[in-house]
Amino acid sequence: MNIFNHYQKEICRALEAMAAAGELPAGLDLSRVKVEPPREAAHGDMATNAAMVLAKSAGKNPRQLGEMLVTKLKAIAGVADASIAGPGFINFRLKDGEWTGILREILSSGVRYGDSKLGAGEKVNIEYVSANPTGPMHAGHIRGAVIGDTLASLLEKAGYDVTREYYFNDAGTQVDVLARTTHLRYREALGENIGDIPEGLYPGEYMKDVAQALVAKDGKKWLGKPESEWLAPLRDFSVKVMMGEIRKDLALIGITHETFSNEREIVENGTLEKVFKKLQDMDLIYQGTLPPPKGKEMEDWEPAELTLFRSTKYGDSSDRPLKKRDGNWAYIMPDIAYHYDKIQRGYKWMINVLGKDHGNYLDKMRPAISALSNNTAKIDVIFCAMVKVLKNGVPVKFSKRSGNIITLREMVEEVGAGAVRFFMLSRTPDSELEFDFAKVVEQSKDNPVFYVQYAHARCHSVMRNARAMWPDMDLSAAALMKADMKRLNTEDELKLVRLMAGWPRHIESAAEAHESHRVTIYLHDLASEFHSFWNRGRDDTTLRFLIEQDKELSLARLALVKAVATVIASGLAVMGVTPLEEMHG
């Protein structure tokens, strides 16, 4: 249960009752009424903007309406007190039993705690990774991969029907370069001295594996043959092998996609022509010229007649060319066709995770998607900044095997899949991230990976100590639900409970904002509060989780500890990270 939503509904019921009694006008729009944590914890447990947003339509000033609503609020079961702050914000406190009742819900729900019906089963397509099949997964791909995959899990937890999709370009010149590199390494595998890899081909030694696979499949079939005979089949073969390797790499960090799409299929199945014809039939295609790019002096610029899409009709800053001057498709046309294919597959909401270098991608795609869906589909884009890979603050030297990149496999082998995933979510996607191998495994509170996992491991340590202290005690979730939660009445205990009560709300707000890194922030805050409570127990024996002389209080605190471990595990599950029950130096 989202306890904030619960009280928002209670307040709306009170407002409806006031309208029914003639105290307020009928038909007030209650959609803007919100219940949230107050800006300062000292003000109360919750705050509502109801008086502020309804005052004008109710024909009253905010404070007057607030005073009326405070009286109604105090009559709601579970509310201990309510008061007006400033011009009309209402703060209120809950009875302690409301908070401690949350513990039973957490223990009953397990890691499903925080699941929401917010999305109501709406279909969402999330496209992420989408690296072209010309090499192994590397540090530049991993951040977007983790952000996209975590966002998919976050939206699923919030009640959306999510499809994870991978789209790759296998129709451009780079896959021809891949095929030529394969052929060169193939000749090498069959005994030819090829010398240094020529400029323009892929230098990484991973291409030797592709060549060996080709030898195993075709033997000497392509030796001495002209490029016109081997380019197409080797291109298809190389792409298939590389995509297989990419899937294996992604599996190392628990990422799988339900759907794989590629540009070649979009080009060859006539989708581009179909989309162009559709836009023509809508009178959205014309021949015209564009002004020179703004902010740039181009002495040699000359206007040229182009095939343009009337994207300004859908909010764009200028119309967009769909064909180049030579009549070939502009580079954005296959992407437009690809998204039209998604629309045809029933997706009205699409999210793409891209590198920050695709800065104006959303501006270009949004008008086309609006036009092709008759304004029924939408697209959002999450842009990811670069990742710098370091060790002890020093840039890591590139590996010979992968050429000029640090591969995902190398990162996972050194620090583990969970650490890689967690660290990639430690900052907002648009901020540059430094991935320092040494810091990722550092056992200190400055390392968010360690800090959160240590809190989870400490929870399990408490449970192990409890079993040692009371071998016959039933410490299952079902048994702990029967503990006397009223014994949890210190501010330290209630602070933890309030924080965990906010997890369902946190899921919904993070899902609505498409900000998967918020999960990391929440878990760090929860871990910090738990570690603080633990540390206070060192100095004050009354705050320890296990007090042998007070079994009843210990049971209640064990319920609290079990709940903390459960919520941390719930958050780590969204992040695709396995929670640790023990940590070793």
C-alpha positions as CSV (number, residue, x, y, z in Angstrom):
1,M,0.0,0.0,0.0
2,N,1.2,3.5,-0.8
3,I,0.3,5.2,2.5
4,F,0.5,8.6,0.9
5,N,-2.1,7.6,-1.7
6,H,-4.3,6.2,1.1
7,Y,-4.4,9.6,2.9
8,Q,-4.9,11.4,-0.4
9,K,-8.0,9.4,-1.0
10,E,-9.2,10.0,2.6
11,I,-8.8,13.8,2.1
12,C,-10.7,13.6,-1.2
13,R,-13.5,11.7,0.6
14,A,-13.6,14.4,3.2
15,L,-13.8,17.1,0.6
16,E,-16.6,15.3,-1.2
17,A,-18.5,15.0,2.0
18,M,-18.1,18.7,2.6
19,A,-19.5,19.4,-0.9
20,A,-22.4,17.0,-0.2
21,A,-23.1,18.9,3.0
22,G,-23.1,22.2,1.2
23,E,-19.9,23.5,2.8
24,L,-18.1,23.5,-0.5
25,P,-19.3,23.9,-4.1
26,A,-20.1,20.6,-6.0
27,G,-17.9,19.4,-8.8
28,L,-14.5,20.6,-7.4
29,D,-11.5,19.2,-9.4
30,L,-9.7,17.1,-6.9
31,S,-7.1,15.7,-9.4
32,R,-4.5,18.3,-8.2
33,V,-4.8,17.4,-4.5
34,K,-1.6,15.8,-3.4
35,V,-0.3,14.2,-0.1
36,E,3.5,14.2,0.2
37,P,6.2,14.2,2.9
38,P,6.6,17.8,4.3
39,R,9.7,19.7,3.3
40,E,11.0,19.5,6.8
41,A,10.4,16.4,9.0
42,A,9.7,18.6,12.0
43,H,6.5,19.9,10.4
44,G,4.8,16.5,10.5
45,D,4.5,13.1,8.8
46,M,2.6,14.3,5.7
47,A,1.5,17.5,4.0
48,T,-1.3,18.3,1.6
49,N,-1.8,21.1,-0.9
50,A,-5.6,20.7,-0.9
51,A,-6.4,24.1,0.5
52,M,-4.0,25.9,-1.8
53,V,-5.2,24.3,-5.1
54,L,-8.9,24.4,-4.3
55,A,-9.3,27.8,-2.6
56,K,-10.1,29.8,-5.7
57,S,-12.7,27.3,-7.2
58,A,-14.2,26.9,-3.7
59,G,-14.6,30.7,-3.3
60,K,-12.5,30.9,-0.2
61,N,-9.0,32.0,0.8
62,P,-6.5,29.1,1.3
63,R,-6.3,29.6,5.1
64,Q,-10.0,29.7,5.6
65,L,-10.4,26.4,3.6
66,G,-7.5,25.0,5.4
67,E,-9.1,25.6,8.8
68,M,-12.2,23.8,7.6
69,L,-10.2,20.8,6.3
70,V,-8.0,20.5,9.4
71,T,-11.2,19.8,11.4
72,K,-12.2,17.0,9.0
73,L,-8.6,15.6,8.9
74,K,-8.5,15.2,12.7
75,A,-11.6,13.0,12.4
76,I,-9.9,10.6,10.0
77,A,-8.8,7.3,11.6
78,G,-5.1,7.2,11.9
79,V,-4.5,10.9,12.0
80,A,-3.1,12.1,15.4
81,D,-3.0,15.9,14.7
82,A,-3.3,18.4,11.9
83,S,-2.3,22.1,11.5
84,I,-2.0,24.9,9.0
85,A,1.3,26.2,7.9
86,G,2.0,29.5,6.0
87,P,-0.6,30.6,3.6
88,G,-2.6,27.3,3.6
89,F,-0.5,24.2,3.5
90,I,-1.8,21.5,5.9
91,N,0.6,19.3,7.8
92,F,-0.5,16.3,9.8
93,R,0.9,13.6,12.0
94,L,-0.2,9.9,12.1
95,K,-0.7,7.7,15.1
96,D,2.3,5.5,15.7
97,G,0.2,2.4,15.0
98,E,-0.3,3.6,11.4
99,W,3.5,3.4,10.9
100,T,4.2,0.2,12.7
101,G,1.3,-1.5,10.8
102,I,3.5,-1.0,7.7
103,L,5.9,-3.5,9.0
104,R,3.3,-6.3,8.8
105,E,2.6,-5.3,5.2
106,I,6.3,-5.5,4.4
107,L,6.8,-8.9,6.0
108,S,3.6,-10.2,4.4
109,S,4.5,-8.9,0.9
110,G,8.2,-9.7,0.9
111,V,10.2,-8.3,-2.1
112,R,6.9,-7.6,-3.8
113,Y,6.4,-4.7,-1.3
114,G,6.2,-1.6,-3.3
115,D,4.4,-3.2,-6.3
116,S,2.0,-0.8,-7.7
117,K,-1.0,-0.7,-10.2
118,L,0.0,2.8,-11.3
119,G,0.7,1.7,-14.9
120,A,-2.6,-0.2,-15.2
121,G,-1.0,-2.6,-17.7
122,E,-0.1,0.1,-20.2
123,K,2.3,-1.2,-22.8
124,V,5.7,0.4,-22.9
125,N,8.6,-0.4,-25.3
126,I,12.1,0.4,-23.9
127,E,14.9,0.3,-26.4
128,Y,18.3,0.2,-24.8
129,V,21.9,-0.9,-25.5
130,S,21.3,-1.0,-29.3
131,A,25.1,-1.2,-29.9
132,N,26.0,-2.1,-33.4
133,P,27.4,-5.6,-33.8
134,T,31.0,-4.6,-34.6
135,G,32.7,-5.5,-31.3
136,P,32.1,-6.7,-27.7
137,M,30.1,-4.8,-25.1
138,H,32.3,-2.2,-23.5
139,A,32.2,0.5,-20.8
140,G,30.5,3.0,-23.2
141,H,27.6,0.6,-23.6
142,I,27.2,-0.6,-20.1
143,R,25.7,2.5,-18.5
144,G,22.8,2.8,-20.9
145,A,22.3,-1.0,-20.7
146,V,22.0,-0.9,-16.9
147,I,19.9,2.3,-16.9
148,G,17.5,0.9,-19.5
149,D,17.2,-2.5,-17.9
150,T,16.6,-1.0,-14.4
151,L,14.0,1.4,-15.8
152,A,12.2,-1.6,-17.4
153,S,12.1,-3.4,-14.0
154,L,11.0,-0.2,-12.2
155,L,8.1,0.3,-14.6
156,E,7.1,-3.4,-14.3
157,K,7.0,-2.9,-10.5
158,A,4.9,0.1,-11.1
159,G,2.4,-1.9,-13.0
160,Y,3.3,-1.3,-16.7
161,D,3.5,-4.0,-19.4
162,V,7.1,-3.6,-20.5
163,T,8.9,-4.9,-23.6
164,R,12.7,-4.7,-23.6
165,E,14.0,-4.2,-27.2
166,Y,17.4,-4.1,-28.8
167,Y,17.8,-2.3,-32.2
168,F,21.0,-2.5,-34.2
169,N,22.3,-1.0,-37.4
170,D,23.4,-3.8,-39.8
171,A,22.8,-1.9,-43.1
172,G,25.6,0.7,-42.9
173,T,29.2,0.8,-44.1
174,Q,30.4,-0.3,-40.7
175,V,29.1,-3.8,-41.1
176,D,30.9,-4.0,-44.5
177,V,34.1,-3.0,-42.6
178,L,33.2,-5.8,-40.1
179,A,33.0,-8.3,-43.0
180,R,36.3,-7.2,-44.5
181,T,38.0,-7.5,-41.1
182,T,36.5,-11.0,-40.8
183,H,37.9,-12.0,-44.2
184,L,41.3,-10.6,-43.4
185,R,41.4,-12.5,-40.0
186,Y,40.0,-15.6,-41.9
187,R,43.0,-15.6,-44.2
188,E,45.3,-15.2,-41.2
189,A,43.5,-18.2,-39.5
190,L,44.3,-20.3,-42.6
191,G,48.0,-19.5,-42.4
192,E,48.5,-16.3,-44.3
193,N,50.8,-13.6,-42.9
194,I,48.5,-10.5,-43.0
195,G,50.9,-8.1,-41.3
196,D,49.5,-5.1,-39.4
197,I,45.7,-4.5,-39.5
198,P,45.1,-1.8,-42.1
199,E,43.7,1.5,-41.0
200,G,39.9,1.6,-41.1
201,L,39.4,-2.1,-40.1
202,Y,38.6,-3.3,-36.6
203,P,42.0,-4.0,-34.7
204,G,40.7,-6.0,-31.7
205,E,41.9,-9.6,-31.4
206,Y,38.3,-10.6,-30.7
207,M,37.9,-10.7,-34.5
208,K,40.2,-13.8,-34.5
209,D,37.3,-15.7,-32.8
210,V,34.9,-14.7,-35.6
211,A,37.4,-15.8,-38.2
212,Q,38.0,-19.2,-36.5
213,A,34.2,-19.7,-36.4
214,L,34.1,-19.0,-40.1
215,V,36.9,-21.5,-40.8
216,A,35.0,-24.1,-38.8
217,K,31.9,-23.5,-40.8
218,D,33.2,-23.0,-44.4
219,G,36.8,-24.2,-44.4
220,K,38.7,-22.6,-47.4
221,K,35.5,-21.7,-49.3
222,W,36.3,-18.0,-49.4
223,L,40.0,-18.0,-50.1
224,G,41.0,-16.3,-53.4
225,K,37.4,-15.3,-54.1
226,P,36.6,-11.7,-55.1
227,E,34.9,-9.4,-52.5
228,S,31.7,-9.3,-54.6
229,E,31.2,-13.0,-53.7
230,W,32.1,-13.0,-50.0
231,L,31.1,-9.6,-48.7
232,A,27.3,-10.2,-48.3
233,P,27.6,-13.7,-46.7
234,L,30.5,-12.8,-44.5
235,R,28.6,-9.7,-43.4
236,D,25.6,-11.8,-42.4
237,F,27.8,-14.4,-40.7
238,S,29.9,-11.8,-38.7
239,V,26.8,-9.9,-37.5
240,K,25.2,-13.2,-36.3
241,V,28.4,-14.2,-34.4
242,M,28.9,-10.7,-32.9
243,M,25.2,-10.5,-31.8
244,G,25.6,-13.9,-30.1
245,E,28.7,-12.6,-28.2
246,I,26.8,-9.4,-27.3
247,R,24.0,-11.5,-25.8
248,K,26.5,-13.5,-23.8
249,D,28.1,-10.3,-22.6
250,L,24.8,-8.8,-21.5
251,A,23.8,-12.0,-19.8
252,L,26.8,-11.6,-17.5
253,I,25.0,-8.6,-15.9
254,G,21.6,-10.2,-16.1
255,I,20.3,-8.4,-19.2
256,T,18.1,-10.1,-21.7
257,H,15.8,-8.6,-24.4
258,E,12.5,-10.0,-25.5
259,T,12.8,-8.4,-29.0
260,F,15.7,-7.8,-31.4
261,S,15.1,-5.5,-34.4
262,N,17.6,-4.4,-37.1
263,E,17.9,-1.8,-39.7
264,R,18.5,-4.1,-42.6
265,E,15.1,-5.7,-42.2
266,I,13.4,-2.3,-42.0
267,V,15.2,-1.3,-45.2
268,E,14.5,-4.5,-47.1
269,N,10.9,-5.1,-46.1
270,G,9.7,-1.8,-47.7
271,T,8.8,-0.1,-44.4
272,L,10.7,3.1,-45.4
273,E,8.7,3.4,-48.6
274,K,5.5,2.7,-46.8
275,V,6.2,5.4,-44.2
276,F,7.1,7.9,-46.9
277,K,3.9,7.2,-48.8
278,K,1.9,7.6,-45.6
279,L,3.4,11.0,-45.0
280,Q,2.8,12.0,-48.6
281,D,-0.8,11.0,-48.4
282,M,-1.1,13.2,-45.3
283,D,0.3,16.1,-47.3
284,L,3.3,16.3,-45.1
285,I,6.0,16.0,-47.8
286,Y,7.1,18.8,-50.1
287,Q,10.1,20.0,-52.1
288,G,11.7,23.0,-50.6
289,T,14.9,24.7,-49.2
290,L,16.0,25.2,-45.6
291,P,17.8,28.3,-44.2
292,P,21.5,27.9,-43.2
293,P,22.1,26.4,-39.7
294,K,21.6,29.0,-37.0
295,G,24.7,30.2,-35.2
296,K,27.1,29.0,-37.9
297,E,28.9,31.0,-40.5
298,M,29.1,28.9,-43.7
299,E,30.6,30.8,-46.5
300,D,30.2,28.0,-49.0
301,W,26.6,27.2,-48.0
302,E,24.2,27.2,-50.9
303,P,20.5,26.5,-50.7
304,A,19.4,23.2,-52.3
305,E,16.0,21.8,-53.0
306,L,15.3,18.9,-50.6
307,T,12.5,16.5,-49.9
308,L,11.2,17.8,-46.6
309,F,8.8,16.6,-43.9
310,R,6.5,19.3,-42.4
311,S,7.6,18.6,-38.9
312,T,6.9,22.2,-37.8
313,K,3.2,21.2,-38.0
314,Y,4.0,19.0,-34.9
315,G,6.0,21.5,-32.9
316,D,9.5,21.2,-34.5
317,S,11.7,24.2,-34.9
318,S,12.2,23.6,-38.6
319,D,11.1,21.1,-41.2
320,R,13.3,18.0,-41.6
321,P,14.8,16.6,-44.8
322,L,14.0,12.9,-45.4
323,K,16.2,12.6,-48.4
324,K,19.8,13.8,-49.1
325,R,20.7,16.0,-52.0
326,D,21.6,12.9,-54.0
327,G,18.1,11.4,-53.5
328,N,19.2,8.7,-51.0
329,W,17.4,8.5,-47.6
330,A,18.5,10.9,-44.9
331,Y,20.1,9.0,-41.9
332,I,17.0,9.6,-39.7
333,M,14.5,8.0,-42.1
334,P,15.3,4.4,-41.1
335,D,14.8,5.4,-37.5
336,I,11.4,7.0,-38.3
337,A,10.4,3.8,-40.1
338,Y,11.6,1.7,-37.2
339,H,9.4,3.6,-34.8
340,Y,6.5,3.4,-37.1
341,D,7.0,-0.4,-36.9
342,K,6.7,-0.1,-33.1
343,I,3.5,1.8,-33.5
344,Q,2.1,-0.9,-35.8
345,R,3.1,-3.4,-33.1
346,G,0.8,-1.6,-30.7
347,Y,3.2,0.6,-28.7
348,K,1.8,4.0,-27.8
349,W,4.6,4.8,-25.4
350,M,8.3,4.3,-26.4
351,I,11.4,5.1,-24.3
352,N,14.9,5.1,-25.9
353,V,18.1,5.1,-23.9
354,L,20.8,6.8,-25.9
355,G,24.3,8.3,-25.6
356,K,24.4,12.0,-24.8
357,D,25.9,12.6,-28.3
358,H,22.3,12.0,-29.7
359,G,21.3,15.3,-28.1
360,N,18.7,16.4,-30.7
361,Y,17.3,13.0,-31.4
362,L,14.1,13.6,-29.5
363,D,13.4,16.8,-31.4
364,K,13.7,15.0,-34.7
365,M,11.7,11.9,-33.7
366,R,8.8,13.3,-31.7
367,P,7.1,15.1,-34.7
368,A,7.4,12.0,-36.9
369,I,5.9,9.8,-34.2
370,S,3.1,12.3,-33.6
371,A,2.3,12.4,-37.3
372,L,2.4,8.7,-37.9
373,S,0.3,7.8,-34.9
374,N,-2.2,10.6,-35.3
375,N,-1.0,12.1,-32.0
376,T,-1.7,8.9,-30.1
377,A,1.9,7.7,-29.5
378,K,4.7,9.3,-27.5
379,I,8.4,8.9,-27.2
380,D,10.8,9.8,-24.4
381,V,14.6,9.7,-24.5
382,I,17.1,9.2,-21.7
383,F,20.5,10.5,-22.6
384,C,23.5,9.0,-20.9
385,A,26.9,10.7,-20.4
386,M,30.3,9.1,-20.8
387,V,31.9,6.7,-18.4
388,K,35.6,7.1,-17.6
389,V,37.2,3.9,-16.5
390,L,40.0,4.3,-13.8
391,K,42.0,2.3,-11.4
392,N,43.2,4.2,-8.3
393,G,42.4,7.4,-10.1
394,V,44.5,6.6,-13.2
395,P,42.9,5.9,-16.5
396,V,43.0,2.2,-17.3
397,K,45.1,1.1,-20.3
398,F,43.1,-0.4,-23.1
399,S,43.3,-4.2,-23.6
400,K,45.0,-5.7,-26.6
401,R,42.2,-8.2,-27.1
402,S,39.5,-5.7,-27.4
403,G,41.4,-3.0,-29.2
404,N,40.8,0.5,-27.7
405,I,38.1,-0.4,-25.3
406,I,37.5,-1.9,-21.8
407,T,35.0,-4.6,-22.2
408,L,32.0,-5.5,-20.0
409,R,33.4,-8.9,-19.5
410,E,36.7,-7.5,-18.1
411,M,34.8,-5.2,-15.7
412,V,32.5,-8.0,-14.4
413,E,35.5,-10.4,-14.0
414,E,37.3,-7.8,-11.8
415,V,34.5,-6.4,-9.6
416,G,31.4,-8.6,-10.1
417,A,28.1,-8.0,-12.0
418,G,26.2,-6.5,-9.0
419,A,28.9,-3.9,-8.4
420,V,28.9,-2.9,-12.0
421,R,25.2,-2.5,-12.2
422,F,24.9,-0.6,-8.9
423,F,27.7,1.8,-9.7
424,M,26.3,2.6,-13.1
425,L,23.1,3.8,-11.3
426,S,25.0,5.9,-8.7
427,R,24.5,9.2,-10.5
428,T,22.0,10.9,-12.8
429,P,22.3,9.6,-16.4
430,D,23.3,12.9,-17.9
431,S,26.2,13.5,-15.5
432,E,29.6,12.1,-16.3
433,L,30.5,9.0,-14.3
434,E,33.9,7.8,-13.2
435,F,34.1,4.0,-12.7
436,D,37.2,3.4,-10.6
437,F,37.8,-0.3,-10.2
438,A,39.5,0.3,-6.8
439,K,36.6,2.4,-5.4
440,V,33.9,0.0,-6.6
441,V,35.3,-2.7,-4.4
442,E,36.4,-0.4,-1.5
443,Q,34.8,-1.4,1.8
444,S,33.9,2.1,3.1
445,K,30.8,4.2,3.5
446,D,32.0,6.3,0.6
447,N,31.3,3.3,-1.7
448,P,27.5,3.2,-2.2
449,V,27.7,-0.5,-3.4
450,F,29.3,-1.6,-0.2
451,Y,27.3,0.7,2.0
452,V,23.9,-0.7,0.9
453,Q,25.0,-4.4,0.7
454,Y,26.6,-4.1,4.1
455,A,23.3,-2.9,5.6
456,H,21.6,-6.0,4.1
457,A,24.3,-8.3,5.4
458,R,24.1,-6.7,8.8
459,C,20.4,-7.4,8.9
460,H,21.1,-11.1,8.3
461,S,23.8,-11.0,10.9
462,V,21.3,-9.8,13.4
463,M,18.9,-12.7,12.5
464,R,21.8,-15.2,12.8
465,N,22.6,-13.9,16.3
466,A,19.0,-14.1,17.3
467,R,18.9,-17.8,16.3
468,A,22.0,-18.4,18.4
469,M,20.5,-16.5,21.4
470,W,17.0,-18.2,21.1
471,P,17.5,-21.5,19.1
472,D,13.9,-22.5,19.5
473,M,12.4,-19.1,18.4
474,D,10.4,-18.9,15.2
475,L,11.9,-16.1,13.2
476,S,9.9,-16.5,10.0
477,A,8.1,-13.5,8.5
478,A,4.8,-15.0,9.6
479,A,5.9,-15.3,13.2
480,L,7.5,-11.8,13.3
481,M,4.2,-10.3,12.0
482,K,2.7,-11.3,15.4
483,A,5.2,-9.3,17.4
484,D,4.0,-6.4,19.5
485,M,4.8,-3.5,17.2
486,K,3.7,-1.0,19.8
487,R,7.0,-1.6,21.5
488,L,8.7,0.2,18.6
489,N,8.2,3.8,19.9
490,T,11.7,5.4,19.8
491,E,12.4,8.1,17.2
492,D,15.1,5.9,15.7
493,E,12.7,3.1,15.2
494,L,9.9,5.2,13.8
495,K,12.3,7.0,11.5
496,L,13.2,3.7,9.9
497,V,9.6,2.7,9.6
498,R,8.5,6.0,8.0
499,L,11.3,5.7,5.5
500,M,10.2,2.2,4.5
501,A,6.6,3.3,4.3
502,G,7.7,5.7,1.6
503,W,9.1,2.9,-0.7
504,P,5.9,2.4,-2.7
505,R,5.6,6.1,-3.2
506,H,9.2,6.2,-4.3
507,I,8.6,3.5,-6.8
508,E,5.7,5.4,-8.4
509,S,7.4,8.8,-8.5
510,A,10.7,7.2,-9.9
511,A,8.6,5.4,-12.6
512,E,6.7,8.5,-13.6
513,A,9.9,10.5,-13.8
514,H,11.8,7.6,-15.6
515,E,14.6,8.0,-13.1
516,S,16.0,4.7,-12.2
517,H,18.9,6.2,-10.2
518,R,16.3,7.3,-7.6
519,V,16.2,3.7,-6.4
520,T,19.9,3.9,-5.6
521,I,19.4,7.1,-3.7
522,Y,16.6,5.7,-1.7
523,L,18.5,2.5,-0.8
524,H,21.5,4.6,0.3
525,D,19.2,6.7,2.6
526,L,17.7,3.5,4.1
527,A,21.1,1.9,4.6
528,S,22.4,5.1,6.2
529,E,19.4,5.2,8.7
530,F,19.9,1.6,9.5
531,H,23.7,1.9,10.1
532,S,23.1,5.0,12.3
533,F,20.6,3.0,14.5
534,W,23.1,0.1,14.6
535,N,25.9,2.5,15.7
536,R,23.8,4.1,18.4
537,G,23.1,0.7,19.9
538,R,26.8,0.3,20.5
539,D,26.8,3.2,23.0
540,D,23.2,2.8,24.3
541,T,22.4,-0.8,25.2
542,T,18.6,0.0,25.3
543,L,18.8,0.6,21.5
544,R,20.3,-2.8,20.6
545,F,18.3,-5.1,18.4
546,L,18.7,-8.0,20.7
547,I,18.1,-7.7,24.4
548,E,18.2,-11.1,26.1
549,Q,16.2,-9.9,29.1
550,D,13.4,-8.4,26.9
551,K,12.3,-11.0,24.4
552,E,9.1,-9.1,23.4
553,L,11.0,-6.0,22.4
554,S,13.6,-8.0,20.6
555,L,10.9,-9.7,18.5
556,A,9.5,-6.3,17.5
557,R,13.0,-5.1,16.6
558,L,13.7,-8.3,14.7
559,A,10.5,-7.6,12.7
560,L,12.0,-4.1,12.0
561,V,15.3,-5.6,10.9
562,K,13.6,-8.2,8.7
563,A,11.6,-5.4,7.1
564,V,14.8,-3.4,6.4
565,A,16.4,-6.4,4.7
566,T,13.2,-7.0,2.7
567,V,13.0,-3.4,1.4
568,I,16.7,-3.4,0.5
569,A,16.2,-6.7,-1.3
570,S,13.2,-5.2,-3.1
571,G,15.2,-2.3,-4.3
572,L,18.2,-4.3,-5.3
573,A,15.8,-6.6,-7.3
574,V,14.7,-3.6,-9.3
575,M,18.3,-2.8,-9.9
576,G,19.1,-6.4,-11.0
577,V,21.6,-6.8,-8.1
578,T,21.7,-9.9,-5.9
579,P,21.6,-8.9,-2.2
580,L,24.4,-10.3,0.0
581,E,23.7,-12.0,3.3
582,E,27.4,-12.1,4.3
583,M,30.4,-9.9,3.3
584,H,34.0,-10.9,3.6
585,G,37.0,-8.6,3.4
